[in-house]
Amino acid sequence: MNKKIRLIINNGIKKREKEKFFIKQELQCILNLYAKMVSNGTWKDYSFSSCTKEVSFNVYQRASEKPVLKIAKNFKPNYYNEKFFIKDKDGNVIKKSENLDQLINKTIWNKLRIVK
C-alpha cells in the first residue's frame, strides 16, 4: 500500500478568500470620505456590491436605482495602477491608482460633479 500524501504549505486559496472585500484600512478610508461628503450634503446613501472581479462602494445622491459614483477594488488588475478606481454612473473610469489612500486624497471631490 503506497499512498501518496502531499503537504501543502501557504495554501493560496485562503489568501484569495481574504481578498473578497475591502480590508479594514481601506474601508476606514472610504467611510471617512463618506462621512465628510454626507456632512457637506453631497452624498446621501451608500451600498456595497461584489462580484468575482471586484468589490465596490456605491454612492447615491438620492434614493435612486443607480449609484452616481463607485469606488472599486479590482481583484485581478491588468496593470499595477488598476487596483483601485472611481467610476461614474455609466461605468466609465474617472481615476485609477494602485493605492486607495492616494486615490481618495488626491481627488478633488468638490470639483467632481455628479451629472444627473
C-alpha positions as CSV (number, residue, x, y, z in Angstrom):
1,M,0.0,0.0,0.0
2,N,1.8,3.0,-1.3
3,K,-0.4,6.1,-0.8
4,K,0.9,9.5,-1.8
5,I,0.5,12.2,0.7
6,R,1.2,15.8,-0.2
7,L,1.9,18.5,2.3
8,I,0.5,21.9,1.2
9,I,2.0,24.9,2.9
10,N,0.7,28.5,2.5
11,N,-2.3,27.5,0.5
12,G,-3.3,30.2,-1.9
13,I,-7.0,29.6,-1.5
14,K,-7.1,31.1,1.9
15,K,-5.3,34.2,0.7
16,R,-7.8,34.6,-2.2
17,E,-10.7,34.2,0.2
18,K,-9.5,37.1,2.2
19,E,-9.4,39.4,-0.8
20,K,-13.1,39.3,-1.5
21,F,-13.7,42.6,0.3
22,F,-12.0,45.8,1.4
23,I,-9.5,45.3,4.2
24,K,-10.0,47.3,7.4
25,Q,-7.7,50.2,6.5
26,E,-9.3,50.6,3.0
27,L,-12.8,50.5,4.4
28,Q,-11.9,53.1,7.1
29,C,-10.5,55.4,4.4
30,I,-13.7,55.1,2.4
31,L,-16.0,55.6,5.3
32,N,-14.1,58.7,6.5
33,L,-14.6,60.2,3.0
34,Y,-18.3,59.2,3.1
35,A,-18.8,60.9,6.4
36,K,-17.2,64.1,5.1
37,M,-19.3,64.1,2.0
38,V,-22.5,63.4,3.9
39,S,-21.8,66.3,6.3
40,N,-21.5,68.8,3.4
41,G,-24.7,67.4,1.8
42,T,-23.2,65.9,-1.3
43,W,-23.8,62.2,-0.7
44,K,-27.0,60.7,0.8
45,D,-26.6,56.9,0.8
46,Y,-24.3,54.1,0.0
47,S,-24.2,50.4,-0.7
48,F,-21.7,47.6,-1.4
49,S,-21.7,45.3,-4.4
50,S,-19.4,42.4,-5.1
51,C,-18.6,40.1,-8.0
52,T,-15.7,37.8,-8.8
53,K,-13.7,40.6,-10.4
54,E,-14.3,43.5,-7.9
55,V,-16.0,44.8,-4.9
56,S,-17.3,48.4,-4.9
57,F,-18.6,51.1,-2.6
58,N,-21.5,52.7,-4.4
59,V,-22.6,56.3,-3.6
60,Y,-26.1,57.6,-4.1
61,Q,-27.1,61.2,-4.3
62,R,-30.8,60.3,-3.8
63,A,-32.7,57.2,-3.3
64,S,-32.3,56.1,-6.9
65,E,-31.8,52.8,-8.7
66,K,-28.3,53.6,-10.0
67,P,-25.3,54.7,-8.0
68,V,-23.8,58.0,-9.1
69,L,-20.2,57.0,-8.2
70,K,-18.4,53.8,-7.4
71,I,-15.1,53.4,-5.5
72,A,-14.0,49.9,-6.6
73,K,-11.2,47.4,-5.7
74,N,-10.2,45.3,-8.6
75,F,-9.1,41.7,-7.6
76,K,-7.4,40.9,-10.9
77,P,-5.8,44.1,-12.3
78,N,-4.2,44.0,-15.7
79,Y,-1.8,46.8,-14.7
80,Y,-0.4,47.8,-11.3
81,N,-2.3,51.1,-11.3
82,E,-5.7,49.5,-11.8
83,K,-6.1,48.0,-8.3
84,F,-8.5,50.8,-7.2
85,F,-10.6,53.1,-9.3
86,I,-13.5,55.5,-9.3
87,K,-16.3,55.0,-11.9
88,D,-19.2,57.3,-12.8
89,K,-22.8,56.2,-13.1
90,D,-22.2,54.8,-16.7
91,G,-19.3,52.7,-15.6
92,N,-16.6,54.9,-17.1
93,V,-13.4,55.0,-15.1
94,I,-12.7,58.6,-13.9
95,K,-9.5,57.9,-11.9
96,K,-7.4,54.9,-11.0
97,S,-4.5,54.1,-8.7
98,E,-2.6,51.3,-7.0
99,N,-3.1,53.0,-3.6
100,L,-6.6,53.7,-2.2
101,D,-5.3,56.5,0.2
102,Q,-3.7,58.3,-2.7
103,L,-6.7,57.9,-4.9
104,I,-9.1,59.4,-2.3
105,N,-6.7,62.1,-1.0
106,K,-5.7,63.4,-4.5
107,T,-9.2,63.5,-5.9
108,I,-10.8,66.9,-5.5
109,W,-14.3,65.7,-4.6
110,N,-16.0,69.1,-4.6
111,K,-14.9,69.6,-8.2
112,L,-16.0,66.1,-9.2
113,R,-19.5,67.0,-10.3
114,I,-22.2,64.3,-10.2
115,V,-24.1,64.5,-13.5
116,K,-27.8,63.9,-13.3
